[in-house]
Amino acid sequence: MGSRDSSELNSTRKRVKRSYPVGNRPLATAHSNSPQSPNTRDIGTLGENLVAEWLQQQGWEILHRQWHCRWGEIDIIALGRDEESPKNRALPNHPCPTLAFVEVKTRRPGNWDAGGMLAVTTTKQAKLWQTAEIFLSTRPDLAHNSCRFDVALVRCEPSQQNPKQLLPPLTAASSQSAVAGNYRLTLQEYIPSAFSN
């Protein structure tokens, strides 16, 4: 690797990654060189859009999308009422909502990793845990809330609807399914408290 390549790599590593609060995040768009074939990042963002909309329909408030730090990224950070929590069942009027750190895995048919579940390895879990701790250090007002790590598995498959259309904003077809361009995304499974430390 030449010195120019090395300096480009170092400058890329030093770039500050951005966290997009709700409403300020750019929409996923198709690349101009392949208008019918969005890249993996675009498909992932569309899956995150679907899960965020579904969480909002369930009464959760989306605090952040694609929150970054040096340890990694958390796809969705949401605040809401966790009716399944033993703490909330024991104290029905418990004033502190639950903070959910949501990892979204969007996969096309024929994937190798059980719809994305096998990609949430113990190493990935540790990175998410560290990222969540750093997030909480930046938001001490949320540190008293109970926290959980959720995993959402989204399936992405070709749709016959509007085959020549570019990727528009995600439009909900139902609470767990949406169409974006040539793709239908379906929330296959939402796993609350998928792992803990």
Beta strands, then each sheet from edge to edge (+ up, - down):
strand 1: 61-69
strand 2: 72-80
strand 3: 98-107
strand 4: 147-158
strand 5: 171-174
strand 6: 177-180
strand 7: 183-195
sheet 1: 1+ 2- 3+ 4+ 7- 6+ 5-
end
